[in-house]
Amino acid sequence: MLTTVQKWGNSLGVRIPKPLAQDASLKEGATVQMMVQDGRLVLEAQSAPRYELDTLLESVSRKNIHREISSGAPVGKEVW
């Protein structure tokens, strides 16, 4: 499938036709890694990192935990 490289600000852009995007499971907002391999431009879809609360909490220690922060006195009808 042929497409055209176009100027986009100070960069160049290429539109990914819908059939190719579907075949590559790409959606708007997807993150891709761009690289040149053997003179070819390669786009590789990156999956979003998956976080688990237990794993994140394992990295909390006395050295990196934040102290309590005062947000001041109530302003409206907040109940403290």
PyMOL commands that set and color helices and strands:
alter all, ss='L'
color gray80, all
select helices_A, chain A and resi 18-23+53-58
alter helices_A, ss='H'
color red, helices_A
select strands_A, chain A and resi 6-8+11-13+31-37+40-46
alter strands_A, ss='S'
color yellow, strands_A
deselect
rebuild
show_as cartoon
